[in-house]
Amino acid sequence: MTGMLVYFHCGSNTGYAIESLEKVFYQMSKNIVFTDDRIHFGYTDLDKGFPRTLPAGFSNVIQFDSSDSSKESLKFIGNYVRDNQIEIAFGFDQPLSRPGYRTMKQAGLKKLISYWGAPMSSINPRWKLFLKQMEVRMKRYKPDHYIFESKAMADTAVYGRGIHPKDVSIVYLGVDIEKYNPDAGTYYAHDVFGIPRERRIVVYSGHMEERKGVHVIINAAINLIVEHGRNDVHFLLMGNKDGEEKRFEHMYHGTRTEQYVTFGGYRNDINRIFPSCFVGTIASTGWDSFTMSSLEMAASGLPLIVSDLQGLVETVEDKVTGSIFERGNHVDLARKIQALLDDQKLWESMSERSRERILSGFTADIQIKRLTSVLTDVCRK
């Protein structure tokens, strides 16, 4: 009876992005070991309670941190792996080396798979990459395989950390297409945020740190509203909390743009908000990945306009499901938005193709099937 442990680098009930993956990982595990009693989930702490994404009645949840080298932690995980006949471990963002690896392998673990939702390293010059490759080869206790959410992320493992290409797979994120779907003609977002219905909404949903490029979106809004005199567009920026939006207010306070920018906060109804928007944008200026929000927007029928960064360029088919603009160039972003505002047929085509692209390759079911296939292949070796 093979057991499987899925464990995270964070505590339980951390938030939205992890929650969507928890559901996927649970279904993947069910495909591998078949029954709940063989599936186990681990978190670095359980301070926020039992994971709300796991099924009612599921009880195999432990507190475990693979970076903890204390005797108590290592003894606990060793006994747990042995007692529950856990032969497969699937860890989130697990690096080349962790204290827990050796203990788990010695207790009977046969395969350790590391799933990454972020870049593993920067790309290294050839001489340094060679040294990294040697380091990987010398490690006895390490993950047997690595799964990344985009080609750009996988490249950081191969050309940055020195992981052999045969030990790397790419499995794109998937979205719930029943929850996120087009709903033409709705004005839900307009009515919730008090936005005039004649305005078409450009929406962003995500974190507010500098690298996410919120300032680029606001500058694009200023360009369209002040310099081009547009009054048929509105910018809705969601994800701000604890007053994070205040550091952007000086950019447009006291100007006409102030009436055309809304910070929507951290929402749990974005599946109803997106379909009433016009276009989605992600304007990151630093590293960004293949984001879940990009899939949710596209599944809702929104064309996407994204900056030309690593994983982001993989979220669209340029000039088909959306557009790619030069990172940090708010004028280029404004130009791409304006092209859609002025061409209804172009918008309709991109909207339709966005949804089609999701259905053909980026659903949650497809993600689960691909993860299951990768794990099955790895476990056979």
N, C-alpha and C positions, 0 to 999 in steps of 0.2 A: 504494500500500500504506500505509494509515493506521496509524500506531503510537499506542499509548496508554500514558501514564505514570500509575501510581497511586503517590502518595507520602504519607508520614506525617510528623507533627510530632515523631516520637520515633524511638528506635533500634530495631533489629530485636529480635525475641523479648522485647518489653517485658512481656507478660503476657496474662492470660486475656481481658480485654475486647477488646483489640486483635486477638487471634488469631481470634476469631469473625468479626470484620469483615474480616480479611484473606481468609478463605475466601470470604466473600460477594463482596468486591470482585474477587477473581480470576474467579469465575464470571460476574459482571456484565461484566467486561472481555472474557471469551471470547465472550459474546453480542454484543458491540459490534464487535470486530475479528477474531474467529473463531479465530485461531491463536496459539499460545504465542510464536512468534518476533516477534509484533507487540505483545506485552504486556510492560511494564517496571514494576518496583517500585522505589521509592526510600525510603531511611530516613536520618535525620540522622546515624546512625553504624551500623556493623556490628560493634561490639565484642563482641556476644554471638553472633556467627556468622550463618550463612545462615538466613533465616526458615524455621522448621520447618513452617509451615503451607502453604508453597508446594510444588507437585508436584516429585517427584524428577526430576532432569534439567532443571528450569527454571533458567536461568542469567542472565536479564536483571535483575540486581539491582545497584543503584548506591547510593552514599552521596551524599545531596543534601539540603541545607537551604536552603529558599527565602528564609530570613531572612539568609543569609550574603551580605554585599555585597562580599566580597573579589574581586579581579580573577580569581584562580585559580578560584574557585567559579563565577562568572558565565561565564567562558570555557568551563569544563567543561560546564555545563548547556546553554549555547548550542550547542556542538558536538554534544552528545549528542542534543538535540532535532532538529537538522538532519540528522545522520548516520543517525538511525533513523526519520526521517520521522514524528515524533511530532506529531500534530495535535490530540490530546485529552489534557488533564491533569486528573486527579481527585485533589485534595489534601485531606488531613484537617485540619480546624480552620484553614483558611487565611483570614486576615483580609482587609480591603479592600485593603491595600497591602503588598507585599513586594518586595525588590530583584530577586528572580528572575523576577517576572512579565514585566517589560519585555523581559528577555533572551530568555525563552522565546517570547514573542509575535513578537519580531523575527526569531527563528530559524525561524518557520513554524508555531508553535502557533496553532490556530484557535479552540479552545474550552477554557476553564479553569473547572472546576466545583469548588466548595468544599463539602466534606461536614463537617457540624458535629455533634459528640457532646456539646456543652455550650452554654450560653447565650452569645450573641454580645455582649450588652450588658445593662445595666439599662434599664428602660423610662424614657424621657425625657419631660419636660414639652414642650408643643407648641412653645414658642419654641426650645428646644434641639434638638428633633427637626428643625425646619426647617433649622437650621444643619448638622446631620448629613446631611440629604438633599442640601443644596447641595454638601457635601464629596464625597459619593458621585458626584454628577453631574460634578464637576470632574476626577475621577480617570480618566485615559485607560487605564492598564493595571491592570485589576482582574478578579476572577472574573466570568464571564459568568452564572453561576447558583449558587445556594446551596441545599443540601439539609439539612434538619433532621430529627431523630428524633421530634419531637413538636410539636404546635401551640404549646405554651408556649415552646419554644425558637425556633420560627419568629417568634413575636411579638416576641422580643427583637431580631431583625434588622430587622423592619419598623417597630416602634414605639420601638426603642431606637437602633439603628445607622443607620436611615434608608434601608435597602435597599428598593427598589420591590417591591411584592407580586408583580408578574409575574416577578420574578427569584428567587422563593423557592418551593420545593416541600417537602412533608412526606412522608417515607418512614419508616414505623415499622420498628423492629427486627423481626427474625424469629428463630425458634428452631428448632433441629433436633428435630422431633417424634418421630423414631425414637429419638434419644438420651434425650430427656426425655419420659417417658410414665408414666401411672399404673401402679402395680403393687400392687394392693390386697392387704392381708394380710401384707406383708413387715415384718420388724422389723430391717432392716439398720442403721438409725441407732441404734436401741436397743442392739443388740448391739455395735456399733463403739464407742460412747461409754459403755457400761455403764449405760444408762438403763432402769429397770424397764419392762417391756412394757405394764403397765397404764396408764402415763402417756401422754397425747397430747402430741405435740411441737409447740411453736410455734417456727418457725425463722426466722432472719435470716441473710443472707449478703451481705457487703459490707465496705466500709472501716470503720474505727473512729474516724475523726475526729469532732469535736464535732457538726458539722452533720448527721451521719447518725442521730443520735437513739438511740444504743444505751442511753444513760441512761434514756430514756423507756421503752424495753422492759423494762429492769431494774426500774424503778419500778412498771410494770404487773405484773410478776411478784410483787413484794412485796405489791402490793394484793391479788392473787388468793390468794396462798399464806398471807400473814400475816393480812390483814384479813378475807378471806372463807374462810379455812381450807381451800382446795382442796388436794387431794393427788393429783389425777388429771391434772395438767398439768406439762410440763417445758419449759424455755426453752433452745434450742440456738442459740448465736450464733457464726457462722463468719466467718472473714476476718481474725482477729487474727494478728499476727506480731510477733516481737521483743518479747514481753512487753507488748503493748498492752493486754491484758486486765487488767493489774494496777491500772490507774487506776480501774477500776470496782469492784474487790473490796471497798473500804471501804463500799460501799453496802449490802452484804448479809452481809459477813463476821460470823460468830458468830451469825447468825439462822437461822431455819428455812429461809429462802429459799436459803441456801447449798447445800442438798441438791437444789435444783430448777433450778439454772442451770449450764450447761456451755458453756465456750468451746471451740469445735472446731478453731480454727486455720485455716490456709489449705489447702483441700482440692482434690483433683482428681477426687473421686468423688461430687460433689454430685448428679449425675444418679441415683445409687443412694440417696443420703440423702433427697432431697426426697420421693419416693413413700411413704416410711415415716413422714413427718411429717403433722401434722394441719392446720396452717394456716401460711401465710407472712405475714410482716409487714415493712414498711419504714416506719420512724417518723421520718424526716428532719425536722429543724426549720429547716434552711437550704435553699438551693436544691437541688433534685434533679430528675433528668431521667426520661425513660421508660426505666427500667433493664432491662438484660438479665436480671437475677436475677428480676424480677417475671414475665417471660415464662416462664422456666424453671420457676418454682414453679407457675404456672398450667397449663403444659403437663403437669406432673406430677400434676395434679388437685387442687391446693391452692387453697382460697379465699384471697383476699388481703385483708389489712387494712392500709391505707396512710394516711399523713397527708395533709391537704388542701393539698398543695403543687403548684404549677405542673404539671410533667410527670407527677407521680405519680398525679394524679386521672384521667389518661388511661389508666392501666394496668388499671383495673377498671370494671365496670359496677356502680355502687353498688346494694347490696341484691340483686344478681343473681349476680355472680361474686365478690363480696366486699363490703367496707365501707370507708368513708372516715371517719376520725376527726379531731378537731381537733388540729392540730399542737401538740406539747408537752404535751398533756393525757393523762397516763398513765391516769387514771381512765376516760376515754372509751375508750382502747385496751383496758383490762382489761374494760370492759363489753362491748365488741364480741367479745372472745375468749370471755367467759363465755356470751354468747348462743349461740355455736356449740357450746361444750362441753355445753350443756344442751338442745340441739335437734338430734338426729341427722338428722332429715329436712331441716332447713335446711342442715346441713353437706353432706349428700348432693346436694342440689339445686345448691348453690354449687360444689361440686367438679365436678359434671358440666358445668355451664355454663362454668366456667373453662376446661376442656379444649376445649369446643366453640368458645369464643371464639377461642382460639389457632388451631384448625384452620381457622376461617373467615377469619382476617385477619392472623395474626401468625406464619406459618411462614417459615423461611429461603427457601423457594422463592418465596413471595409477595413477600418483600423483594427478592429478586434480580430478579424480573419487574418490579416497580415501579421499581427503580433503572434497569434497562435501558430502560424506557419513558421515564423522565425524560431520560436522557442522549440517547436517540434523538431526542426532540423538540427538545432544546436544540441538538443538532448539525445539525438540519435548518434552523434559523433563520439 
